[in-house]
Amino acid sequence: MTGDDAFIRCPACGDTQTYPVLKAKDHTVSGETFTVYECRSCALRFTSPVPDAGHIAAYYKSEDYISHSDTRSGVINKLYHAVRKLSLKQKKQWVEQATGLKTGNLLDIGCGTGAFLHVMKQAGWMTTGLEPDAQARTIAQTKYQLSTLSPDELYHLPAQSFHAITLWHVLEHVHDLQGYLEQMHRLLHPKGKLFVAVPNYSSRDAKKYGVFWAAYDVPRHLYHFTPKAFASLAQKHGLHLTGQQAMPFDGFYISLLSEKYMHGKTRYLQGFLTGLRSWTYARKHPANASSILYILQP
């Protein structure tokens, strides 16, 4: 998304019928404000303008950015670590249930500090991890003895070689949106499954917090999905949706952060109750979950 085209053309479907819907602040690093646009055609929202791939790394340089630093600093991050074991176990179950396999070849894109890769490797899977952040790759090596690769390697991996490809809150960060999805299709085994978890801006908690909703996370989140927007994008790349799951803990984490952004301090009770309401509703209406896991196949 560069040049004048970036301000109007939808990065998912290419339609030019886009319009600004809100301005969100980067609460994590810069304090800058960014505009979020929406596409009238496919309903994708996208941040514009954003730093290009060569300059966005500076917006990840914060000890509060947990997927890169593995920090336990602060109450919210301590809570994150407290539920992570349950979350990792759930992710493993989803992969095994959807693929019908107990072992196989797994690619985790945006593997961070390697916690999920470690769980799958311990279970007997052959694992490959891609991660752009050098600090996170170092932690993965030191903590779990995992040798992870630069994301550039995505374009050089052998075709049809993975039974499972996972992107846990990664696709919203990727500049080469179309190229990544093209590669997913190329790399999947004919019977393989693709797992993509992304925030959902049509969720109850997103509507409650508006511009303070933490999952906008500008400018690191380039795209903001709904089930309609994601299905449209997947279909464009010949990927067929076989299931979707509400991510059980995300609404709590996002609501607690959103309380902090909205009120200047974390109102724990209010954040917990909002997360609980969001999760309770999403159990019957997964399309309204704070974050959704989409399961796809070629």
GIJO-V297429 format. One record per residue. N is the residue number from 0. RES is the residue in three letters. SS is DSSP state (H for helix, E for strand, C for the rest). PHI is phi in degrees with one decimal (none if undefined). PSI is psi as a letter, one per 20 degrees, with the letter a starting at -180 (NA if undefined). Layout:
n=[N,N]
res=[RES,RES]
ss=[SS,SS]
phi=[PHI,PHI]
psi=[PSI,PSI]
This chain:
n=[0,1,2,3,4,5,6,7,8,9,10,11,12,13,14,15,16,17,18,19,20,21,22,23,24,25,26,27,28,29,30,31,32,33,34,35,36,37,38,39,40,41,42,43,44,45,46,47,48,49,50,51,52,53,54,55,56,57,58,59,60,61,62,63,64,65,66,67,68,69,70,71,72,73,74,75,76,77,78,79,80,81,82,83,84,85,86,87,88,89,90,91,92,93,94,95,96,97,98,99,100,101,102,103,104,105,106,107,108,109,110,111,112,113,114,115,116,117,118,119,120,121,122,123,124,125,126,127,128,129,130,131,132,133,134,135,136,137,138,139,140,141,142,143,144,145,146,147,148,149,150,151,152,153,154,155,156,157,158,159,160,161,162,163,164,165,166,167,168,169,170,171,172,173,174,175,176,177,178,179,180,181,182,183,184,185,186,187,188,189,190,191,192,193,194,195,196,197,198,199,200,201,202,203,204,205,206,207,208,209,210,211,212,213,214,215,216,217,218,219,220,221,222,223,224,225,226,227,228,229,230,231,232,233,234,235,236,237,238,239,240,241,242,243,244,245,246,247,248,249,250,251,252,253,254,255,256,257,258,259,260,261,262,263,264,265,266,267,268,269,270,271,272,273,274,275,276,277,278,279,280,281,282,283,284,285,286,287,288,289,290,291,292,293,294,295,296,297]
res=[MET,THR,GLY,ASP,ASP,ALA,PHE,ILE,ARG,CYS,PRO,ALA,CYS,GLY,ASP,THR,GLN,THR,TYR,PRO,VAL,LEU,LYS,ALA,LYS,ASP,HIS,THR,VAL,SER,GLY,GLU,THR,PHE,THR,VAL,TYR,GLU,CYS,ARG,SER,CYS,ALA,LEU,ARG,PHE,THR,SER,PRO,VAL,PRO,ASP,ALA,GLY,HIS,ILE,ALA,ALA,TYR,TYR,LYS,SER,GLU,ASP,TYR,ILE,SER,HIS,SER,ASP,THR,ARG,SER,GLY,VAL,ILE,ASN,LYS,LEU,TYR,HIS,ALA,VAL,ARG,LYS,LEU,SER,LEU,LYS,GLN,LYS,LYS,GLN,TRP,VAL,GLU,GLN,ALA,THR,GLY,LEU,LYS,THR,GLY,ASN,LEU,LEU,ASP,ILE,GLY,CYS,GLY,THR,GLY,ALA,PHE,LEU,HIS,VAL,MET,LYS,GLN,ALA,GLY,TRP,MET,THR,THR,GLY,LEU,GLU,PRO,ASP,ALA,GLN,ALA,ARG,THR,ILE,ALA,GLN,THR,LYS,TYR,GLN,LEU,SER,THR,LEU,SER,PRO,ASP,GLU,LEU,TYR,HIS,LEU,PRO,ALA,GLN,SER,PHE,HIS,ALA,ILE,THR,LEU,TRP,HIS,VAL,LEU,GLU,HIS,VAL,HIS,ASP,LEU,GLN,GLY,TYR,LEU,GLU,GLN,MET,HIS,ARG,LEU,LEU,HIS,PRO,LYS,GLY,LYS,LEU,PHE,VAL,ALA,VAL,PRO,ASN,TYR,SER,SER,ARG,ASP,ALA,LYS,LYS,TYR,GLY,VAL,PHE,TRP,ALA,ALA,TYR,ASP,VAL,PRO,ARG,HIS,LEU,TYR,HIS,PHE,THR,PRO,LYS,ALA,PHE,ALA,SER,LEU,ALA,GLN,LYS,HIS,GLY,LEU,HIS,LEU,THR,GLY,GLN,GLN,ALA,MET,PRO,PHE,ASP,GLY,PHE,TYR,ILE,SER,LEU,LEU,SER,GLU,LYS,TYR,MET,HIS,GLY,LYS,THR,ARG,TYR,LEU,GLN,GLY,PHE,LEU,THR,GLY,LEU,ARG,SER,TRP,THR,TYR,ALA,ARG,LYS,HIS,PRO,ALA,ASN,ALA,SER,SER,ILE,LEU,TYR,ILE,LEU,GLN,PRO]
ss=[C,C,C,H,H,H,H,C,C,C,C,C,C,C,C,C,C,E,E,E,E,E,E,E,E,C,C,C,C,C,C,C,E,E,E,E,E,E,E,C,C,C,C,C,E,E,E,E,C,C,C,C,C,C,C,H,H,H,H,H,C,C,C,C,C,H,H,H,H,C,C,C,C,C,H,H,H,H,H,H,H,H,H,H,H,H,H,H,H,H,H,H,H,H,H,H,H,H,H,C,C,C,C,C,E,E,E,E,E,C,C,C,C,C,H,H,H,H,H,H,H,H,C,C,C,E,E,E,E,E,C,C,C,H,H,H,H,H,H,H,H,H,H,H,C,C,C,C,E,C,H,H,H,H,H,H,C,C,C,C,C,E,E,E,E,E,E,E,C,C,H,H,H,C,C,C,H,H,H,H,H,H,H,H,H,H,H,E,E,E,E,E,E,E,E,E,E,E,E,E,C,C,C,H,H,H,H,H,H,H,H,H,C,H,H,H,C,C,C,C,C,C,E,E,E,C,H,H,H,H,H,H,H,H,H,H,C,C,C,E,E,E,E,E,E,E,C,C,C,H,H,H,H,H,H,H,H,H,H,H,H,H,H,C,C,C,C,H,H,H,H,H,H,H,H,H,H,H,H,H,H,H,H,H,C,H,H,H,C,C,E,E,E,E,E,E,E,C]
phi=[none,-131.6,79.0,-62.5,-58.6,-64.7,-79.7,-129.3,-87.8,-66.4,-72.4,-95.4,-106.9,85.2,-66.7,-96.9,-84.4,-119.7,-152.0,-72.3,-115.4,-165.6,-118.5,-119.1,-98.2,-79.6,-85.2,-92.0,-126.4,-95.5,76.7,-73.9,-110.3,-128.9,-89.3,-110.7,-104.1,-127.7,-92.3,-67.2,-81.0,-108.3,77.4,-62.2,-105.4,-147.6,-83.7,-158.4,-78.1,-128.2,-59.5,-73.5,-59.9,-81.0,-123.7,-76.0,-55.9,-61.5,-82.6,-103.4,-84.0,-150.7,-65.4,-79.6,-83.7,-68.3,-68.6,-100.9,-99.1,61.9,-65.3,-112.4,-73.8,90.7,-64.4,-63.3,-68.9,-63.7,-63.5,-56.9,-67.1,-64.8,-99.1,-63.5,-58.7,-64.3,-63.6,-65.2,-62.7,-65.3,-62.3,-59.5,-63.1,-60.5,-63.0,-66.9,-67.7,-71.4,-85.7,73.4,-120.4,-100.1,-143.4,167.6,-97.4,-123.9,-115.2,-110.0,-96.1,74.3,-75.3,59.7,-87.7,93.6,-62.7,-68.1,-56.9,-61.4,-60.6,-71.2,-65.1,-62.5,-83.2,107.9,-80.0,-84.3,-115.1,-131.1,-124.2,-116.8,-152.4,-76.1,-88.9,-63.8,-62.7,-65.2,-63.0,-64.7,-63.3,-60.6,-70.2,-70.9,-83.1,-122.0,57.1,-103.9,-96.9,-101.5,-113.9,-70.6,-58.4,-58.8,-68.6,-52.8,-80.7,-119.6,-74.2,-68.4,-65.4,53.6,-105.2,-120.7,-78.9,-145.3,-124.6,-120.2,-133.4,-89.9,55.9,-124.6,-59.1,-68.7,-98.2,-87.7,-66.2,-88.5,-59.5,-66.4,-63.0,-63.8,-67.5,-61.4,-67.7,-57.3,-62.6,-67.9,-83.9,-70.1,-56.8,-51.8,-107.9,-77.5,-128.2,-108.9,-118.6,-126.7,-105.2,-141.5,-65.7,-124.9,-74.9,-95.1,-71.8,-64.7,-70.0,-63.6,-67.8,-66.0,-92.4,56.3,-66.3,-91.8,-62.1,-64.2,-78.1,-67.8,38.2,-72.0,-91.2,-66.5,-88.4,-81.2,-129.8,-134.2,-104.4,-126.4,-55.7,-63.1,-65.2,-69.1,-61.2,-62.7,-66.9,-63.1,-61.5,-59.2,-106.5,68.5,-104.4,-105.2,-73.7,-110.4,179.8,-146.8,-132.9,-73.5,-79.0,-68.0,-101.6,-62.0,-61.2,-68.5,-60.8,-67.0,-66.9,-63.7,-64.3,-64.2,-59.5,-63.1,-68.4,-76.0,-112.6,80.1,-155.7,-84.0,-91.9,-63.7,-63.6,-64.1,-65.6,-62.8,-66.2,-63.5,-61.0,-65.1,-63.0,-62.3,-68.5,-60.7,-66.8,-68.7,-62.8,-96.2,-131.3,-59.7,-68.5,-107.5,-68.6,-59.9,-135.5,-125.6,-94.6,-100.7,-112.2,-132.6,-144.2,-63.5]
psi=[n,q,a,h,h,h,i,h,p,p,i,g,i,i,q,j,m,q,q,p,h,r,p,q,q,o,i,g,f,h,j,r,p,q,p,p,q,q,p,h,g,i,j,q,q,q,p,p,r,q,q,r,h,i,i,i,h,h,i,i,n,p,i,i,n,h,i,h,h,k,q,j,p,q,g,g,h,g,h,g,h,h,i,h,g,g,g,h,g,g,g,g,g,g,g,h,g,h,h,j,q,h,r,a,p,p,p,o,p,l,i,c,j,j,g,g,g,g,g,h,g,h,i,j,q,o,q,p,p,p,p,h,p,h,g,g,h,g,g,h,g,g,h,j,l,p,o,r,r,q,h,h,i,h,i,j,q,q,q,k,i,p,h,p,p,p,n,n,l,g,h,i,i,p,g,m,g,g,h,g,h,g,h,g,g,h,h,p,q,h,j,r,q,p,o,o,p,q,q,o,i,j,r,g,h,g,h,g,i,c,i,j,o,h,i,h,l,q,j,h,o,h,q,o,q,r,h,g,g,g,h,g,g,g,h,h,j,k,p,p,p,i,r,q,q,p,o,h,i,h,h,g,g,h,h,g,h,h,g,g,h,h,i,i,q,o,n,g,g,g,g,g,h,g,g,g,g,g,g,g,h,h,h,h,m,h,i,j,q,g,q,p,o,p,p,r,r,NA]
